[in-house]
Amino acid sequence: MSGKFDAKSHVAHMEKVMGLTIEDDWRPVVEAHIAATQKAAELVLSFPLDEEVEAAPVFEP
């Protein structure tokens, strides 16, 4: 990822792209959730995997 992720800018951009209206009272909560999701994604993407690793074809609990 290039540069620092900006949750506020991302929410504003996606609001326009998706044709949504986010009320001002909800905006900080939405931005906080997007920022938390980005941090979780960063952790997942930073986990090292071998090149040979493949996803299981069938989930078996």
C-alpha positions in Angstrom: 0.0 0.0 0.0 1.4 3.4 -0.9 1.1 6.2 1.6 -0.9 6.2 4.8 -4.5 5.0 4.8 -6.9 7.9 5.5 -10.3 6.5 6.7 -12.0 9.9 6.5 -11.0 10.3 2.8 -11.9 6.7 2.0 -15.4 7.0 3.6 -16.0 10.3 1.7 -14.9 8.8 -1.6 -16.9 5.6 -1.2 -20.0 7.5 -0.1 -19.9 9.3 -3.5 -19.0 6.1 -5.5 -21.8 4.1 -3.9 -24.4 6.9 -3.9 -24.8 6.8 -0.1 -25.6 9.5 2.4 -23.9 9.2 5.8 -25.5 11.4 8.5 -23.1 13.6 10.3 -23.9 11.9 13.6 -22.8 8.5 12.2 -19.8 9.6 10.2 -17.2 9.2 13.1 -18.5 5.7 13.9 -18.3 4.7 10.2 -14.8 6.1 9.9 -13.7 4.3 13.1 -15.0 1.0 11.7 -13.2 1.5 8.4 -10.0 2.3 10.2 -10.3 -0.8 12.4 -11.0 -2.9 9.3 -7.9 -1.5 7.6 -5.8 -2.4 10.7 -7.2 -5.9 10.7 -6.5 -6.3 6.9 -2.9 -5.0 7.5 -2.3 -7.8 10.0 -3.7 -10.5 7.8 -1.7 -9.3 4.8 1.5 -9.1 6.8 1.4 -12.8 7.8 4.1 -14.6 5.9 3.0 -17.6 3.8 5.0 -20.0 1.7 4.5 -19.7 -2.1 3.3 -23.3 -2.2 0.4 -22.7 0.3 -3.1 -23.1 -1.3 -6.5 -22.6 0.1 -8.4 -25.8 1.1 -10.9 -26.8 -1.6 -13.5 -27.8 1.0 -14.1 -26.4 4.5 -14.5 -29.2 7.1 -15.2 -28.1 10.7 
